[in-house]
């Protein structure tokens, strides 16, 4: 399940950028997956919510 690794990387990058911008919180992360992506959008959603 490489979606979990990808999701964790996206979250880490997002939090790094938020910290550098001194953001109090991140409201949302929007990801657009193309047709040629090997990632499964439902798996990304599950990995990000802990479901």
GUPA-711348 format. One record per atom (N, C-alpha, C): atom name; x, y, z; residue number from 1. Coordinates in nm, 3 decimals, padded with zeros to 5 digits. Each point is the difference from the previous one (the first is absolute). Example, Ala and Ser with C-alpha at 12.3 -4.5 7.8 and 13.67 -1.06 7.14 Angstrom:
GUPA-711348
<zado:N xx:01.319 yy:-00.569 zz:00.780 lumza:1>
<zado:CA xx:-00.089 yy:00.119 zz:00.000 lumza:1>
<zado:C xx:00.090 yy:00.120 zz:00.000 lumza:1>
<zado:N xx:-00.035 yy:00.105 zz:-00.072 lumza:2>
<zado:CA xx:00.082 yy:00.119 zz:00.006 lumza:2>
<zado:C xx:-00.077 yy:00.109 zz:00.073 lumza:2>
This chain:
GUPA-711348
<zado:N xx:00.085 yy:-00.118 zz:00.000 lumza:1>
<zado:CA xx:-00.085 yy:00.118 zz:00.000 lumza:1>
<zado:C xx:00.089 yy:00.124 zz:00.000 lumza:1>
<zado:N xx:00.046 yy:00.039 zz:-00.118 lumza:2>
<zado:CA xx:00.087 yy:00.117 zz:-00.008 lumza:2>
<zado:C xx:-00.077 yy:00.131 zz:00.017 lumza:2>
<zado:N xx:-00.132 yy:-00.006 zz:-00.004 lumza:3>
<zado:CA xx:-00.080 yy:00.122 zz:00.024 lumza:3>
<zado:C xx:00.026 yy:00.057 zz:00.138 lumza:3>
<zado:N xx:00.021 yy:-00.087 zz:00.099 lumza:4>
<zado:CA xx:00.026 yy:00.048 zz:00.137 lumza:4>
<zado:C xx:00.132 yy:00.078 zz:00.004 lumza:4>
<zado:N xx:00.102 yy:-00.051 zz:-00.066 lumza:5>
<zado:CA xx:00.130 yy:00.067 zz:-00.003 lumza:5>
<zado:C xx:-00.012 yy:00.135 zz:-00.071 lumza:5>
<zado:N xx:-00.071 yy:00.002 zz:-00.111 lumza:6>
<zado:CA xx:-00.019 yy:00.125 zz:-00.075 lumza:6>
<zado:C xx:-00.079 yy:00.099 zz:00.085 lumza:6>
<zado:N xx:-00.105 yy:-00.046 zz:00.064 lumza:7>
<zado:CA xx:-00.082 yy:00.088 zz:00.084 lumza:7>
<zado:C xx:00.081 yy:00.058 zz:00.115 lumza:7>
<zado:N xx:00.081 yy:-00.082 zz:00.064 lumza:8>
<zado:CA xx:00.085 yy:00.048 zz:00.109 lumza:8>
<zado:C xx:00.100 yy:00.105 zz:-00.050 lumza:8>
<zado:N xx:00.053 yy:-00.020 zz:-00.118 lumza:9>
<zado:CA xx:00.094 yy:00.097 zz:-00.058 lumza:9>
<zado:C xx:-00.071 yy:00.133 zz:-00.030 lumza:9>
<zado:N xx:-00.120 yy:-00.008 zz:-00.055 lumza:10>
<zado:CA xx:-00.077 yy:00.121 zz:-00.029 lumza:10>
<zado:C xx:-00.029 yy:00.075 zz:00.130 lumza:10>
<zado:N xx:-00.038 yy:-00.072 zz:00.102 lumza:11>
<zado:CA xx:-00.029 yy:00.063 zz:00.129 lumza:11>
<zado:C xx:00.126 yy:00.065 zz:00.059 lumza:11>
<zado:N xx:00.113 yy:-00.070 zz:-00.005 lumza:12>
<zado:CA xx:00.125 yy:00.053 zz:00.054 lumza:12>
<zado:C xx:00.040 yy:00.128 zz:-00.075 lumza:12>
<zado:N xx:-00.009 yy:-00.001 zz:-00.133 lumza:13>
<zado:CA xx:00.033 yy:00.118 zz:-00.079 lumza:13>
<zado:C xx:-00.093 yy:00.115 zz:00.033 lumza:13>
<zado:N xx:-00.129 yy:-00.030 zz:00.013 lumza:14>
<zado:CA xx:-00.099 yy:00.103 zz:00.033 lumza:14>
<zado:C xx:00.029 yy:00.062 zz:00.135 lumza:14>
<zado:N xx:00.029 yy:-00.083 zz:00.099 lumza:15>
<zado:CA xx:00.027 yy:00.052 zz:00.134 lumza:15>
<zado:C xx:00.131 yy:00.080 zz:00.005 lumza:15>
<zado:N xx:00.099 yy:-00.041 zz:-00.078 lumza:16>
<zado:CA xx:00.125 yy:00.076 zz:-00.009 lumza:16>
<zado:C xx:-00.025 yy:00.140 zz:-00.058 lumza:16>
<zado:N xx:-00.078 yy:00.005 zz:-00.107 lumza:17>
<zado:CA xx:-00.034 yy:00.130 zz:-00.062 lumza:17>
<zado:C xx:-00.082 yy:00.086 zz:00.097 lumza:17>
<zado:N xx:-00.093 yy:-00.062 zz:00.070 lumza:18>
<zado:CA xx:-00.083 yy:00.074 zz:00.095 lumza:18>
<zado:C xx:00.086 yy:00.057 zz:00.113 lumza:18>
<zado:N xx:00.095 yy:-00.078 zz:00.048 lumza:19>
<zado:CA xx:00.088 yy:00.046 zz:00.108 lumza:19>
<zado:C xx:00.085 yy:00.119 zz:-00.047 lumza:19>
<zado:N xx:00.054 yy:-00.010 zz:-00.122 lumza:20>
<zado:CA xx:00.081 yy:00.110 zz:-00.053 lumza:20>
<zado:C xx:-00.083 yy:00.127 zz:-00.020 lumza:20>
<zado:N xx:-00.128 yy:-00.017 zz:-00.031 lumza:21>
<zado:CA xx:-00.089 yy:00.115 zz:-00.020 lumza:21>
<zado:C xx:-00.062 yy:00.047 zz:00.132 lumza:21>
<zado:N xx:00.037 yy:-00.069 zz:00.110 lumza:22>
<zado:CA xx:-00.056 yy:00.031 zz:00.133 lumza:22>
<zado:C xx:-00.153 yy:-00.009 zz:00.000 lumza:22>
<zado:N xx:-00.052 yy:-00.097 zz:-00.073 lumza:23>
<zado:CA xx:-00.145 yy:-00.021 zz:-00.007 lumza:23>
<zado:C xx:-00.048 yy:-00.067 zz:00.129 lumza:23>
<zado:N xx:-00.113 yy:00.043 zz:00.050 lumza:24>
<zado:CA xx:-00.056 yy:-00.059 zz:00.121 lumza:24>
<zado:C xx:-00.058 yy:-00.138 zz:-00.025 lumza:24>
<zado:N xx:-00.055 yy:-00.020 zz:-00.122 lumza:25>
<zado:CA xx:-00.055 yy:-00.130 zz:-00.035 lumza:25>
<zado:C xx:-00.012 yy:-00.014 zz:-00.151 lumza:25>
<zado:N xx:-00.017 yy:-00.123 zz:-00.042 lumza:26>
<zado:CA xx:-00.024 yy:-00.030 zz:-00.141 lumza:26>
<zado:C xx:-00.146 yy:-00.042 zz:-00.010 lumza:26>
<zado:N xx:-00.077 yy:00.071 zz:-00.079 lumza:27>
<zado:CA xx:-00.143 yy:-00.028 zz:-00.012 lumza:27>
<zado:C xx:-00.031 yy:-00.115 zz:-00.094 lumza:27>
<zado:N xx:00.078 yy:-00.013 zz:-00.106 lumza:28>
<zado:CA xx:-00.027 yy:-00.104 zz:-00.099 lumza:28>
<zado:C xx:00.123 yy:-00.024 zz:-00.085 lumza:28>
<zado:N xx:00.005 yy:-00.119 zz:-00.056 lumza:29>
<zado:CA xx:00.101 yy:-00.035 zz:-00.099 lumza:29>
<zado:C xx:-00.076 yy:-00.055 zz:-00.119 lumza:29>
<zado:N xx:00.019 yy:00.060 zz:-00.116 lumza:30>
<zado:CA xx:-00.069 yy:-00.046 zz:-00.121 lumza:30>
<zado:C xx:00.101 yy:-00.067 zz:-00.091 lumza:30>
<zado:N xx:-00.032 yy:-00.121 zz:-00.042 lumza:31>
<zado:CA xx:00.088 yy:-00.077 zz:-00.087 lumza:31>
<zado:C xx:-00.078 yy:-00.035 zz:-00.126 lumza:31>
<zado:N xx:00.060 yy:00.024 zz:-00.114 lumza:32>
<zado:CA xx:-00.063 yy:-00.035 zz:-00.127 lumza:32>
<zado:C xx:00.079 yy:-00.115 zz:-00.061 lumza:32>
<zado:N xx:-00.066 yy:-00.115 zz:-00.016 lumza:33>
<zado:CA xx:00.064 yy:-00.117 zz:-00.059 lumza:33>
<zado:C xx:-00.040 yy:-00.012 zz:-00.146 lumza:33>
<zado:N xx:00.097 yy:-00.016 zz:-00.086 lumza:34>
<zado:CA xx:-00.027 yy:-00.015 zz:-00.143 lumza:34>
<zado:C xx:-00.035 yy:-00.143 zz:-00.036 lumza:34>
<zado:N xx:-00.046 yy:-00.019 zz:-00.121 lumza:35>
<zado:CA xx:-00.040 yy:-00.132 zz:-00.047 lumza:35>
<zado:C xx:00.116 yy:-00.098 zz:-00.003 lumza:35>
<zado:N xx:00.121 yy:00.049 zz:-00.019 lumza:36>
<zado:CA xx:00.117 yy:-00.088 zz:-00.008 lumza:36>
<zado:C xx:00.064 yy:-00.026 zz:00.135 lumza:36>
<zado:N xx:-00.057 yy:00.056 zz:00.105 lumza:37>
<zado:CA xx:00.054 yy:-00.022 zz:00.134 lumza:37>
<zado:C xx:-00.022 yy:-00.145 zz:00.042 lumza:37>
<zado:N xx:00.099 yy:-00.056 zz:00.066 lumza:38>
<zado:CA xx:-00.015 yy:-00.136 zz:00.052 lumza:38>
<zado:C xx:-00.060 yy:00.000 zz:00.140 lumza:38>
<zado:N xx:-00.030 yy:00.119 zz:00.053 lumza:39>
<zado:CA xx:-00.060 yy:00.010 zz:00.133 lumza:39>
<zado:C xx:-00.151 yy:-00.014 zz:-00.009 lumza:39>
<zado:N xx:-00.058 yy:-00.057 zz:00.103 lumza:40>
<zado:CA xx:-00.145 yy:-00.020 zz:00.006 lumza:40>
<zado:C xx:-00.056 yy:00.106 zz:00.093 lumza:40>
<zado:N xx:-00.090 yy:00.086 zz:-00.053 lumza:41>
<zado:CA xx:-00.049 yy:00.113 zz:00.078 lumza:41>
<zado:C xx:-00.069 yy:-00.042 zz:00.130 lumza:41>
<zado:N xx:-00.077 yy:-00.107 zz:00.000 lumza:42>
<zado:CA xx:-00.064 yy:-00.045 zz:00.124 lumza:42>
<zado:C xx:00.102 yy:-00.043 zz:00.104 lumza:42>
<zado:N xx:00.111 yy:-00.058 zz:-00.045 lumza:43>
<zado:CA xx:00.106 yy:-00.041 zz:00.092 lumza:43>
<zado:C xx:00.070 yy:00.122 zz:00.060 lumza:43>
<zado:N xx:00.019 yy:00.104 zz:-00.079 lumza:44>
<zado:CA xx:00.060 yy:00.123 zz:00.051 lumza:44>
<zado:C xx:-00.093 yy:00.060 zz:00.105 lumza:44>
<zado:N xx:-00.128 yy:00.006 zz:-00.032 lumza:45>
<zado:CA xx:-00.098 yy:00.056 zz:00.093 lumza:45>
<zado:C xx:-00.001 yy:-00.079 zz:00.131 lumza:45>
<zado:N xx:00.001 yy:-00.133 zz:-00.007 lumza:46>
<zado:CA xx:00.002 yy:-00.084 zz:00.119 lumza:46>
<zado:C xx:00.127 yy:00.019 zz:00.081 lumza:46>
<zado:N xx:00.113 yy:00.010 zz:-00.069 lumza:47>
<zado:CA xx:00.128 yy:00.016 zz:00.069 lumza:47>
<zado:C xx:00.006 yy:00.135 zz:00.071 lumza:47>
<zado:N xx:-00.060 yy:00.103 zz:-00.057 lumza:48>
<zado:CA xx:00.007 yy:00.132 zz:00.059 lumza:48>
<zado:C xx:-00.096 yy:00.018 zz:00.117 lumza:48>
<zado:N xx:-00.108 yy:-00.077 zz:00.003 lumza:49>
<zado:CA xx:-00.097 yy:00.014 zz:00.109 lumza:49>
<zado:C xx:00.018 yy:-00.105 zz:00.107 lumza:49>
<zado:N xx:00.086 yy:-00.097 zz:-00.026 lumza:50>
<zado:CA xx:00.022 yy:-00.107 zz:00.098 lumza:50>
<zado:C xx:-00.107 yy:-00.106 zz:-00.002 lumza:50>
<zado:N xx:-00.084 yy:-00.001 zz:-00.103 lumza:51>
<zado:CA xx:-00.109 yy:-00.099 zz:-00.010 lumza:51>
<zado:C xx:00.051 yy:-00.134 zz:-00.044 lumza:51>
